[in-house]
Amino acid sequence: MNKIIVEGIKLYCYHGCLDEEAIIGANYIVDVTMETDFTEAAKTDDLNKTIDYVTVYNIVKLEMAIRAKLIETVGQRIVDHLKKEFISLKKLEIKITKLNPPMNGNVEKVSIVIVQC
């Protein structure tokens, strides 16, 4: 099995449970790891035989733009959309990191990870 990893997708979004998060927003980083068989693409040099990481980026950007209280919700939307778009996926891992979350403490980041087969 092969992996395609799209790392460090940086986006500014408006997720969170606090009202001010809908106004102020925050920086996020999204990482997507996909297992698939791209042997045929490697042999034929054909983009149609693999997962186009530009499409992956566009799906992440689209779903991250839709406000949610929980990044868990956004993560699941990304997973669902990618699985629908790429039927060749064998395993999918999404990591969403929120930088400088508004907490009563010095916290650099919080992350969620969703793994689906």
Stockholm file with secondary structure:
# STOCKHOLM 1.0

chainA/1-117         MNKIIVEGIKLYCYHGCLDEEAIIGANYIVDVTMETDFTEAAKTDDLNKTIDYVTVYNIVKLEMAIRAKLIETVGQRIVDHLKKEFISLKKLEIKITKLNPPMNGNVEKVSIVIVQC
#=GR chainA/1-117 SS CEEEEEEEEEEEECCSSSHHHHHHCEEEEEEEEEEECCHHHHHHTCGGGSCCHHHHHHHHHHHHTSCCSCHHHHHHHHHHHHHHHCTTCSEEEEEEEEESCCCSSCCCEEEEEEEEC
#=GC SS_cons         CEEEEEEEEEEEECCSSSHHHHHHCEEEEEEEEEEECCHHHHHHTCGGGSCCHHHHHHHHHHHHTSCCSCHHHHHHHHHHHHHHHCTTCSEEEEEEEEESCCCSSCCCEEEEEEEEC
//
